Amino acid sequence: MSPFTSIRSETPHRRRWRLRAAAWLLAGATSAASVGTALAQGDPLSELRRLVEASQFDAAYTLAKGSPRRAGDPHFDFLYGIAAVNTGRVPEGLLALERHLAVVPANDRARLELARGYFLLGEFARARVEFEFVLRYNPPPAVRANIEGFLNAMQLRDSTEGRASGRFYAEAGIGHDSNVNSGTFRDQLPLVFGTVDIRGSSSQGRADSFAQFALGAQRQWVATSRFSVFASADLDHKANVDEREFDLTSATVQMGFTQLVEQGLWRTTLGWNALAVGGSHNRDNFAVGAEWQRALANGWQLGLLGQYGELRNNRADEVRDSRSSTLAMSANRSLGGALAWSLGLRAGYTQEDNVRLRRDLSRQSPQLRLSVGLSPAPNWRLNGGVALAQSRYRAVDVVFNSVRQDTSANLDLVASWAASRHWTLRAEWQASINRSNQDLYDSRRQSFALKARYQP
C-alpha cells in the first residue's frame, strides 16, 4: 500500500491533526534554525525562549523590549506576545501574537494566548471566536478543559452583565417587585397650594409579581487584526401579573467598532433605545460614546468613558426632552486565587440639560459604584455591588416651591450557575432607596428574580 493510499484512508479528523502537526513541525524547524542563527550572532532570542518556558515573564518582557528591531520576526513575536500578556501588557501582547499568527496560523498556543488576552480585556466576542477556532480541531482533553473553563466564565459574566457576546441568546424569568411603578411611600404631599392625600393613587408604589422575557444577539466582523466592527440588538419585556399599565418593554440597537492599540483598546458605540410603558411608547434615547480600556500589571484594568445622549419623550411628556453628557472612569482588579476574586470601582458624572426651557428639570448627577465578584466553584459566579448617586436640579419647581435634590443608594446581588455550556441559571436581588427634599420622589424598592438563559 502506498503512503498516499494510507493518507486517503484516514478519517477527516486524523487528517486535520496530521496537517496541523506538520505545520507545527515546520514552525519548530524554522524556529530551531532561527535559534541556531541567533546563538551564532549572540542574539537574545534563545534566552527569551528560555525565560518564557521557565515562566519568568517579567524578565522575558524586559529582554524583548530591549530588542525592538526583532518585531516582525514571527518567533520573536510569539515569545514577546506571551511575555506581554502574562505581565499585564495585554494590548501590546495581542498585537505581537496577531503578527505571529498571520505567518504561523497553526500555532494553537499562540491562538490560546490571544484568546486569553481578549478575555482579560473584556472583549468576549473576539475571545470566543479564537477559543472556538481551536475547539474545531478537537484539541487534547487538557486543552479542551481549559477552553471550556474560559467559555463558562464568559457565559457567567455575560449572563450577570445582561449582554450578548457574539451570538444569539434567549432568557426567561419570574420574580416579585415591591414597587413596579417607582412610586413614593408617602401618603400625603405638601405642595404650594396645600397638602394632598395620595393614598390609593398611582403615585404611590405598587407591588406585583412579574414574568420577564429577553432576546438578543451581537455580531462582530474582524476587519484587521487591530480593527473590528460590531452590531447588537436586544429586546426585553417585563409583564406584571396585575399592574399591567406598568409593563415595561425595552428595545436597544447598537453598532460600533473597536480599535486595538499598544496603549489599550478603543471602543466607539452608537446606540438607540426605545421604552414602552403599559404597551404605549414612552420615550427614545439616542447615544454615542467612546470608551478606552487598558490592562495593567497585577490584574488591574483601567477605563475611561465619555457619552452624549438625547432623550425624546412622547407628546404628553415632551416637556422633559433633554440632552445629557456623561464622563466616567473605572478601575477593576482580578485578584485570582482559589475564588477568582475581582473588585471594581466606577465614578461618573452626568449633566442633563432640558431642551424645553425647563431648568427645573435640568440636573447634575455624580455617581459612585463599588462591586465585587468571586467564584466559589468552577461553574458558579457571585457578584454584588453598591451604588450611590445624587441629583441636584437647577431651578425651583413651582409646584413644591423648592429646588429638587435627591440622594439614592442601590444594593444588588447576583448568583449565576453555568448548568451547561449553553444554559445559565441566575438569581437576582436588588434593593434601592431614594430620598428627596420633595416627598413625591421618596421611594423604596426591593425585587427578586430567577432567570434562565440559553446561548447556543
FILO-367411 format. One record per residue (C-alpha): residue number from 0; x, y, z; residue in three letters. Coordinates in steps of 0.5 Angstrom, whole numbers, plus 500, padded with zeros to 3 digits. Example, Ala and Ser with C-alpha at 12.3 -4.5 7.8 and 13.67 -1.06 7.14 Angstrom:
BEGIN
NODE pos px py pz code
NODE 0 525 491 516 ALA $
NODE 1 527 498 514 SER $
This chain:
BEGIN
NODE pos px py pz code
NODE 0 500 500 500 MET $
NODE 1 503 507 498 SER $
NODE 2 503 512 503 PRO $
NODE 3 498 516 499 PHE $
NODE 4 493 511 500 THR $
NODE 5 494 511 507 SER $
NODE 6 493 518 508 ILE $
NODE 7 487 518 504 ARG $
NODE 8 484 512 508 SER $
NODE 9 485 517 515 GLU $
NODE 10 479 520 518 THR $
NODE 11 478 527 516 PRO $
NODE 12 479 529 524 HIS $
NODE 13 486 525 524 ARG $
NODE 14 488 528 517 ARG $
NODE 15 487 535 520 ARG $
NODE 16 491 534 526 TRP $
NODE 17 497 531 521 ARG $
NODE 18 497 537 517 LEU $
NODE 19 497 541 524 ARG $
NODE 20 502 537 527 ALA $
NODE 21 506 538 520 ALA $
NODE 22 505 546 521 ALA $
NODE 23 508 545 528 TRP $
NODE 24 514 541 526 LEU $
NODE 25 515 546 520 LEU $
NODE 26 515 552 525 ALA $
NODE 27 519 548 530 GLY $
NODE 28 524 547 525 ALA $
NODE 29 524 554 523 THR $
NODE 30 525 556 530 SER $
NODE 31 531 552 531 ALA $
NODE 32 534 555 525 ALA $
NODE 33 533 562 528 SER $
NODE 34 535 560 535 VAL $
NODE 35 542 557 532 GLY $
NODE 36 543 563 528 THR $
NODE 37 541 567 534 ALA $
NODE 38 546 564 538 LEU $
NODE 39 552 565 533 ALA $
NODE 40 550 572 533 GLN $
NODE 41 549 573 540 GLY $
NODE 42 542 575 539 ASP $
NODE 43 538 574 545 PRO $
NODE 44 532 570 542 LEU $
NODE 45 535 564 545 SER $
NODE 46 535 567 552 GLU $
NODE 47 528 570 551 LEU $
NODE 48 525 563 549 ARG $
NODE 49 529 560 556 ARG $
NODE 50 525 565 560 LEU $
NODE 51 518 564 557 VAL $
NODE 52 519 557 558 GLU $
NODE 53 521 558 565 ALA $
NODE 54 515 563 566 SER $
NODE 55 520 568 568 GLN $
NODE 56 515 573 564 PHE $
NODE 57 518 580 567 ASP $
NODE 58 525 578 565 ALA $
NODE 59 523 576 559 ALA $
NODE 60 519 582 557 TYR $
NODE 61 524 587 559 THR $
NODE 62 529 583 555 LEU $
NODE 63 524 583 549 ALA $
NODE 64 523 591 550 LYS $
NODE 65 531 591 549 GLY $
NODE 66 530 588 542 SER $
NODE 67 525 593 538 PRO $
NODE 68 528 591 532 ARG $
NODE 69 526 584 532 ARG $
NODE 70 519 586 532 ALA $
NODE 71 516 583 526 GLY $
NODE 72 520 576 527 ASP $
NODE 73 515 571 528 PRO $
NODE 74 519 567 533 HIS $
NODE 75 520 573 537 PHE $
NODE 76 513 576 536 ASP $
NODE 77 511 569 539 PHE $
NODE 78 515 570 545 LEU $
NODE 79 514 577 546 TYR $
NODE 80 507 577 546 GLY $
NODE 81 507 571 551 ILE $
NODE 82 511 575 556 ALA $
NODE 83 507 582 555 ALA $
NODE 84 500 578 556 VAL $
NODE 85 503 575 562 ASN $
NODE 86 506 581 565 THR $
NODE 87 499 585 564 GLY $
NODE 88 501 589 558 ARG $
NODE 89 495 586 554 VAL $
NODE 90 494 590 548 PRO $
NODE 91 502 590 547 GLU $
NODE 92 502 582 547 GLY $
NODE 93 496 582 543 LEU $
NODE 94 499 586 537 LEU $
NODE 95 505 581 537 ALA $
NODE 96 501 575 537 LEU $
NODE 97 497 577 532 GLU $
NODE 98 503 579 528 ARG $
NODE 99 506 572 529 HIS $
NODE 100 499 568 527 LEU $
NODE 101 499 572 521 ALA $
NODE 102 505 568 519 VAL $
NODE 103 504 561 523 VAL $
NODE 104 496 561 524 PRO $
NODE 105 497 553 526 ALA $
NODE 106 500 555 533 ASN $
NODE 107 495 554 538 ASP $
NODE 108 499 556 544 ARG $
NODE 109 499 563 541 ALA $
NODE 110 492 563 539 ARG $
NODE 111 490 561 546 LEU $
NODE 112 494 566 549 GLU $
NODE 113 491 571 544 LEU $
NODE 114 484 569 546 ALA $
NODE 115 486 570 554 ARG $
NODE 116 489 577 552 GLY $
NODE 117 482 579 549 TYR $
NODE 118 478 575 555 PHE $
NODE 119 483 580 560 LEU $
NODE 120 481 586 556 LEU $
NODE 121 473 584 557 GLY $
NODE 122 473 583 549 GLU $
NODE 123 469 577 550 PHE $
NODE 124 466 576 543 ALA $
NODE 125 473 576 540 ARG $
NODE 126 476 572 545 ALA $
NODE 127 470 567 544 ARG $
NODE 128 472 567 537 VAL $
NODE 129 479 565 538 GLU $
NODE 130 477 559 543 PHE $
NODE 131 472 556 539 GLU $
NODE 132 477 556 533 PHE $
NODE 133 482 552 537 VAL $
NODE 134 476 547 539 LEU $
NODE 135 474 546 532 ARG $
NODE 136 480 542 531 TYR $
NODE 137 479 537 537 ASN $
NODE 138 485 539 542 PRO $
NODE 139 488 535 547 PRO $
NODE 140 483 534 553 PRO $
NODE 141 487 538 558 ALA $
NODE 142 487 544 553 VAL $
NODE 143 479 543 552 ARG $
NODE 144 478 543 559 ALA $
NODE 145 482 550 560 ASN $
NODE 146 478 553 554 ILE $
NODE 147 471 550 557 GLU $
NODE 148 473 554 563 GLY $
NODE 149 474 560 560 PHE $
NODE 150 468 560 556 LEU $
NODE 151 464 558 562 ASN $
NODE 152 467 564 565 ALA $
NODE 153 465 569 560 MET $
NODE 154 458 566 560 GLN $
NODE 155 457 567 567 LEU $
NODE 156 460 574 566 ARG $
NODE 157 455 575 560 ASP $
NODE 158 449 573 564 SER $
NODE 159 451 577 570 THR $
NODE 160 452 584 566 GLU $
NODE 161 446 582 562 GLY $
NODE 162 449 583 555 ARG $
NODE 163 450 578 549 ALA $
NODE 164 457 576 547 SER $
NODE 165 458 575 540 GLY $
NODE 166 452 571 539 ARG $
NODE 167 444 570 540 PHE $
NODE 168 441 569 547 TYR $
NODE 169 434 568 550 ALA $
NODE 170 432 569 557 GLU $
NODE 171 426 568 561 ALA $
NODE 172 425 569 569 GLY $
NODE 173 420 570 574 ILE $
NODE 174 420 575 580 GLY $
NODE 175 417 580 585 HIS $
NODE 176 418 587 585 ASP $
NODE 177 416 592 591 SER $
NODE 178 415 598 587 ASN $
NODE 179 413 597 580 VAL $
NODE 180 412 604 578 ASN $
NODE 181 417 607 582 SER $
NODE 182 412 611 586 GLY $
NODE 183 413 614 593 THR $
NODE 184 412 611 600 PHE $
NODE 185 409 618 603 ARG $
NODE 186 401 618 604 ASP $
NODE 187 401 626 603 GLN $
NODE 188 405 631 599 LEU $
NODE 189 406 638 602 PRO $
NODE 190 405 643 596 LEU $
NODE 191 405 650 595 VAL $
NODE 192 397 651 595 PHE $
NODE 193 396 646 601 GLY $
NODE 194 397 638 603 THR $
NODE 195 395 633 598 VAL $
NODE 196 393 626 600 ASP $
NODE 197 395 621 595 ILE $
NODE 198 393 614 598 ARG $
NODE 199 391 609 593 GLY $
NODE 200 393 613 587 SER $
NODE 201 398 611 582 SER $
NODE 202 403 616 585 SER $
NODE 203 404 611 591 GLN $
NODE 204 409 605 590 GLY $
NODE 205 405 598 588 ARG $
NODE 206 408 591 589 ALA $
NODE 207 407 586 584 ASP $
NODE 208 410 579 581 SER $
NODE 209 412 579 574 PHE $
NODE 210 415 575 568 ALA $
NODE 211 421 577 564 GLN $
NODE 212 423 575 557 PHE $
NODE 213 429 578 553 ALA $
NODE 214 432 576 547 LEU $
NODE 215 439 579 544 GLY $
NODE 216 445 578 539 ALA $
NODE 217 451 581 538 GLN $
NODE 218 455 580 531 ARG $
NODE 219 463 582 530 GLN $
NODE 220 466 583 524 TRP $
NODE 221 474 583 524 VAL $
NODE 222 477 587 519 ALA $
NODE 223 484 587 521 THR $
NODE 224 488 584 527 SER $
NODE 225 487 591 530 ARG $
NODE 226 480 593 528 PHE $
NODE 227 473 590 529 SER $
NODE 228 466 592 528 VAL $
NODE 229 460 590 532 PHE $
NODE 230 453 591 532 ALA $
NODE 231 448 588 537 SER $
NODE 232 440 588 538 ALA $
NODE 233 437 587 545 ASP $
NODE 234 429 586 547 LEU $
NODE 235 427 586 554 ASP $
NODE 236 419 585 556 HIS $
NODE 237 417 585 564 LYS $
NODE 238 410 583 564 ALA $
NODE 239 407 585 571 ASN $
NODE 240 401 580 574 VAL $
NODE 241 396 585 576 ASP $
NODE 242 399 592 575 GLU $
NODE 243 399 591 567 ARG $
NODE 244 399 599 566 GLU $
NODE 245 406 599 569 PHE $
NODE 246 409 593 564 ASP $
NODE 247 416 595 561 LEU $
NODE 248 418 594 554 THR $
NODE 249 425 596 552 SER $
NODE 250 429 595 545 ALA $
NODE 251 436 597 544 THR $
NODE 252 440 597 538 VAL $
NODE 253 448 599 538 GLN $
NODE 254 453 599 533 MET $
NODE 255 461 601 533 GLY $
NODE 256 468 599 533 PHE $
NODE 257 474 597 537 THR $
NODE 258 481 599 535 GLN $
NODE 259 487 596 539 LEU $
NODE 260 493 600 540 VAL $
NODE 261 499 599 544 GLU $
NODE 262 496 603 550 GLN $
NODE 263 490 600 550 GLY $
NODE 264 483 599 547 LEU $
NODE 265 478 604 544 TRP $
NODE 266 471 602 543 ARG $
NODE 267 466 607 540 THR $
NODE 268 459 606 540 THR $
NODE 269 453 609 537 LEU $
NODE 270 446 607 540 GLY $
NODE 271 439 607 540 TRP $
NODE 272 434 605 546 ASN $
NODE 273 426 605 546 ALA $
NODE 274 422 604 552 LEU $
NODE 275 414 603 552 ALA $
NODE 276 410 603 559 VAL $
NODE 277 404 599 559 GLY $
NODE 278 404 598 552 GLY $
NODE 279 405 605 550 SER $
NODE 280 411 608 547 HIS $
NODE 281 414 613 553 ASN $
NODE 282 421 615 550 ARG $
NODE 283 427 614 546 ASP $
NODE 284 434 615 548 ASN $
NODE 285 440 616 542 PHE $
NODE 286 447 616 545 ALA $
NODE 287 454 616 542 VAL $
NODE 288 460 614 547 GLY $
NODE 289 467 613 547 ALA $
NODE 290 471 608 551 GLU $
NODE 291 478 607 553 TRP $
NODE 292 481 601 557 GLN $
NODE 293 488 599 559 ARG $
NODE 294 490 593 562 ALA $
NODE 295 496 594 567 LEU $
NODE 296 500 589 571 ALA $
NODE 297 498 586 577 ASN $
NODE 298 491 584 575 GLY $
NODE 299 489 592 574 TRP $
NODE 300 485 595 568 GLN $
NODE 301 483 602 568 LEU $
NODE 302 478 605 563 GLY $
NODE 303 475 612 561 LEU $
NODE 304 468 613 558 LEU $
NODE 305 465 619 555 GLY $
NODE 306 458 619 553 GLN $
NODE 307 453 624 549 TYR $
NODE 308 446 623 549 GLY $
NODE 309 439 626 547 GLU $
NODE 310 432 624 551 LEU $
NODE 311 426 625 547 ARG $
NODE 312 419 623 550 ASN $
NODE 313 412 622 548 ASN $
NODE 314 408 628 546 ARG $
NODE 315 405 628 553 ALA $
NODE 316 412 629 557 ASP $
NODE 317 416 632 551 GLU $
NODE 318 417 638 556 VAL $
NODE 319 422 633 559 ARG $
NODE 320 426 632 553 ASP $
NODE 321 434 633 555 SER $
NODE 322 441 633 553 ARG $
NODE 323 446 629 557 SER $
NODE 324 453 629 558 SER $
NODE 325 457 623 562 THR $
NODE 326 464 622 564 LEU $
NODE 327 466 616 568 ALA $
NODE 328 473 613 570 MET $
NODE 329 473 606 572 SER $
NODE 330 479 601 576 ALA $
NODE 331 478 594 576 ASN $
NODE 332 483 589 579 ARG $
NODE 333 483 581 578 SER $
NODE 334 486 578 585 LEU $
NODE 335 486 571 583 GLY $
NODE 336 486 566 588 GLY $
NODE 337 482 560 589 ALA $
NODE 338 476 564 589 LEU $
NODE 339 478 568 583 ALA $
NODE 340 476 575 587 TRP $
NODE 341 475 581 583 SER $
NODE 342 474 588 585 LEU $
NODE 343 471 594 581 GLY $
NODE 344 470 602 582 LEU $
NODE 345 467 607 578 ARG $
NODE 346 466 614 579 ALA $
NODE 347 462 618 574 GLY $
NODE 348 459 625 573 TYR $
NODE 349 453 627 569 THR $
NODE 350 450 633 567 GLN $
NODE 351 443 633 564 GLU $
NODE 352 440 640 560 ASP $
NODE 353 433 640 559 ASN $
NODE 354 431 643 552 VAL $
NODE 355 424 646 553 ARG $
NODE 356 427 651 557 LEU $
NODE 357 425 648 564 ARG $
NODE 358 431 649 568 ARG $
NODE 359 428 646 574 ASP $
NODE 360 428 639 570 LEU $
NODE 361 436 640 569 SER $
NODE 362 440 637 573 ARG $
NODE 363 448 635 575 GLN $
NODE 364 449 628 578 SER $
NODE 365 455 625 581 PRO $
NODE 366 455 617 582 GLN $
NODE 367 460 612 585 LEU $
NODE 368 459 604 585 ARG $
NODE 369 464 599 588 LEU $
NODE 370 463 592 586 SER $
NODE 371 466 585 588 VAL $
NODE 372 466 578 585 GLY $
NODE 373 468 571 586 LEU $
NODE 374 467 564 584 SER $
NODE 375 466 559 590 PRO $
NODE 376 466 553 585 ALA $
NODE 377 468 553 577 PRO $
NODE 378 461 554 575 ASN $
NODE 379 459 559 580 TRP $
NODE 380 460 566 580 ARG $
NODE 381 457 571 585 LEU $
NODE 382 457 579 584 ASN $
NODE 383 455 584 589 GLY $
NODE 384 455 592 589 GLY $
NODE 385 453 598 592 VAL $
NODE 386 452 605 588 ALA $
NODE 387 451 612 591 LEU $
NODE 388 448 618 587 ALA $
NODE 389 446 625 588 GLN $
NODE 390 442 629 583 SER $
NODE 391 442 637 584 ARG $
NODE 392 437 640 580 TYR $
NODE 393 438 647 577 ARG $
NODE 394 432 651 579 ALA $
NODE 395 426 652 583 VAL $
NODE 396 420 647 582 ASP $
NODE 397 414 652 582 VAL $
NODE 398 409 646 585 VAL $
NODE 399 414 645 591 PHE $
NODE 400 417 652 591 ASN $
NODE 401 424 649 592 SER $
NODE 402 430 646 588 VAL $
NODE 403 430 639 588 ARG $
NODE 404 435 635 591 GLN $
NODE 405 436 627 591 ASP $
NODE 406 440 622 594 THR $
NODE 407 440 615 592 SER $
NODE 408 443 608 594 ALA $
NODE 409 442 601 591 ASN $
NODE 410 445 595 593 LEU $
NODE 411 445 589 588 ASP $
NODE 412 447 581 589 LEU $
NODE 413 447 576 583 VAL $
NODE 414 449 569 584 ALA $
NODE 415 450 565 577 SER $
NODE 416 451 558 575 TRP $
NODE 417 453 555 569 ALA $
NODE 418 449 549 568 ALA $
NODE 419 452 547 562 SER $
NODE 420 456 550 556 ARG $
NODE 421 449 553 554 HIS $
NODE 422 445 554 560 TRP $
NODE 423 446 559 565 THR $
NODE 424 441 560 571 LEU $
NODE 425 441 566 575 ARG $
NODE 426 438 569 582 ALA $
NODE 427 438 577 583 GLU $
NODE 428 436 581 589 TRP $
NODE 429 436 589 589 GLN $
NODE 430 434 594 594 ALA $
NODE 431 434 601 593 SER $
NODE 432 432 608 597 ILE $
NODE 433 431 615 594 ASN $
NODE 434 431 621 599 ARG $
NODE 435 429 627 596 SER $
NODE 436 427 634 599 ASN $
NODE 437 421 634 595 GLN $
NODE 438 416 628 598 ASP $
NODE 439 414 626 592 LEU $
NODE 440 420 623 590 TYR $
NODE 441 422 619 596 ASP $
NODE 442 421 612 595 SER $
NODE 443 424 605 597 ARG $
NODE 444 424 598 593 ARG $
NODE 445 426 591 593 GLN $
NODE 446 426 586 587 SER $
NODE 447 428 579 587 PHE $
NODE 448 428 575 580 ALA $
NODE 449 430 568 578 LEU $
NODE 450 432 567 571 LYS $
NODE 451 435 562 566 ALA $
NODE 452 439 564 560 ARG $
NODE 453 440 560 553 TYR $
NODE 454 446 561 549 GLN $
NODE 455 448 557 543 PRO $
